[in-house]
Each structure stands twice: as C-alpha cells, then as structure tokens.
Amino acid sequence: MREARVIRNEINGVKIFGNESFVVDTIASSNVYEKDKLFLHEIHDSNIHYSPVISLVGVNASGKTTALKLLSLTNELHLSGRSLNSTWINQMRGNVEGLLSSEIVLTSYISYRNDLIKIDSTIKQSSLLDQKNIYEVVEEKIWKKSFKNISKKELFTFKSSDYVTSKMDMEAKHVIVSNDISILKYFIKLSYANVLEQRSLVYDLTTLFDDYRGLLESSIDENYAKYLDPSIDIIALKESDKDQYRFEFKKKSDSKSITTNIEGLNNILSAGTIRGLNIMSYVKNALVLGGMVFIDEIESHLNKAIIADIVKLFYSKQTNPFGAVLIFSSHYVELLDFVNRTDSIYILEKGKKGNLNKLLNFNSVIKRKDLKKSEAFISNSLDVSSVPQRKLMKSVELSILNRLKEVKEEI
C-alpha cells in the first residue's frame, strides 16, 4: 500500500472540542501557483495538490497533543493496518474517559492509485467487564470514486452511489476481520490487482522524548549524529544480546573508541542529541517510503535551525520524492515561518469559561495577510486567542511582588 495517501482526517467523539469533532486535511485549499508546485505534491494528475508539512499550534492545554495523537491513531489504523490494541488508545485504558466519548468515529479520505477512498470506522468501548475502556472496531463503511474530472470543491463529497462495502457486508461474505483492526487493507487486496505488502508507513513520535527507540529499530546513521553534535567521531550499534544493547562510541578528541550500553550513552550525549537521532531515524524511513511522521512539541530539546532543516527535507522533492508528510505540534509560533503555506497551519484555541476548545485553519482567522505568520500571532492579528493573555501574566507578576513584599517584612 505504498501508493496509499491519507489526505484528510475527520475525528468525532472528542469531548474537549466543540461538537466533539475536528478536521485536518493536507490539501492545498488556497490557490496553487507555479512556485508552490516546487514543494507541493499532485495527486494522480488531478491538479489537486497536498502539502508535505502540516502544523498544529496553540497555547498550553488547548488540545494539541490530543489532536495529534488522534490523527496518528487514525492513520495507523487505516494506513498501516495496526491493531487498536497496539496503539495508545487501548494502552491508556481508563485514562481516556475525560478526553473521549464511549463511541468515536474516525474518518479517513485516502488516495489510492486513481481513486479516492472514504472509510468511516466506528469504535466503541467494550461492554465486557474485564475489557473496560478498551475500544474495538464495531463497524466500518467504505465509499470510493475516481479522481477523473473531480473538482477541489467536490473532492470530499460522496454520493450514495459511491458506497462500496462495510465490515458487516464483508462478514456476510465470510471475510471475517478482527474487531481490533480495520477492513481497509482487506478491501484493497480484494479490489485492486498487484497490491504489495508494505510495512508501517506511520511513525507516531507523540511520546518520543529521550528514549532510544529509533536507534534500536534502525541502524544509527553517523551523519545524523555528527550533524547534531560535531564533536562525535564514531557512534554505532554493535550488538544486542538479550536486549542488552551495546554501542561503539568515540569523540574526535578521544584517542580510541569505547563500548557502552544505553545508560552509558545517556551520560555522554545531550538530551537534544538523543531526541534528534531518534527523530532523524524515523524521518529517514518516512522519506524513503513515502510515510507520515507525527511529532508532538517538535521544539523540545531541539535548536530552531535543526527544526528548519527537518522541515526542508519534507519540502524538497529531491529528499522527499514519494510525498512523505510531517505533521507536528508546537507552542512556538516562530516555527510557523518555516511552513510555506497558511492553509497548512491549524490553530488550537483554548476554551474560555467552560467553553470547549476549537481547531481552526489559519486562513479562516487571519485578519492581515501582510504580516509574517509568527507576527500575526504575536500581534493578536487573528480572530482567535492564540497566545497567553498578558493580563493573566500581570496577575503572576503581582503575586511575585506581593511575596517579595512579605519576605522583606520578615527580614
């Protein structure tokens, strides 16, 4: 399924958002000019393009991580064919009740060869007592239409005649699918010729901070290490014996290399180098396979210049010939200046006085198009609360001043 590409996600059943839903798509909804075609990717000669970089930005507790994790989950379920039981939604068990409803509908719009496929997956919490808060796929429905002569305006509109099948229909034909996976890969195998098996194309880094997952799942590339830390001369995974991983390591200033374990590397490398090596390992896989990478708080432990270089890898058709997509969240609006198009930016607005959070496209709230993207946020030139309120900071300052006054009186 290397040709498969999720171009839009609709998530329903998220308690913290208005209408319990949000939508994110990668389609270039605004005008596409010749200069844009240098980094946008066209879908099947349709004159419809999608962006390889999508950003979610907002203040603390606005729902960025929840939105990103649900987008990743939807793509893992539909694109990678992963089991729900191997994703965060079932591993968190009772901890999702404050975020999610007992029934969630995950909808993906997937370009595959010359067709656009829509799949609705209804997942519910199991009614079994010993499976409390474990979600399972109870029904799925699939629609399909050709990209031929389709307009951007009608792209995501499907008619009743476009309906193809459902989980229930397939089971009636004795195609039994487990209730923790999607029927999509079975549908594609049955509907298209010469379908190749493909390993996971979705890389969920929403919980990746300072572990070595990326380094252990693929070989370490010294080029990444030296880019992140120029003092490194050698770093390589030598062997693993009963999960005891051993690395060869040498700095340029050292006369010889040493062999160490993960704990030893933790004492040698900075948190930024560790996280950077992990991210770059997954980025490389995605670029080579045309996959999707989800990174939460991309600025954590990383220099802004490094983030800019990662974004450039996705925008370049030399390093990204298969249309891999990076979707990241950030607190820092300055990073949005690295994002080429405003329709690739989504803003999460924190609800006020009990109201629910909102996820809005940048183009729907921008007042002044003459400003840089970051300046539009900082100057409050958006119809949305997108930066911490200054009046609340005044309260913080006042609290500190009052405490200082108390301390001076005590002396």
Secondary structure, 3 states (H helix, E strand, C coil): CCCCEEEEEEEEEECCEHHHEEEEECECCCCCCCCHHHCCEECCCCCCEECCEEEEEECCCCCHHHHHHHHHHHHHHHHHCCCHHHCHHHHCHHHHCCCEEEEEEEEEEEEECCEEEEEEEEEEECCCHHHCCCEEEEEEEEEEEECCCCCCCCCCCCCHHHEEEEHHHHHHCCCCCCCCCCCHHHHHHHHCCCCCCCCCCEEEECCCCCCCHHHHHCCCCHHHHHHHCCCEEEEEEEEEECCEEEEEEEECCCCCCEEECHHHHHHHCCHHHHHHHHHHHHHHHHHHHCCEEEECCCCCCCCHHHHHHHHHHHHCCCCCCCCCEEEEEECCHHHHHHCCCHHHEEEEECCCCCCCEEEEEHHHCECCCCCCHHHHHHCCCECCCCCCCHHHHHHHHHHHHHHHHHHHHHC
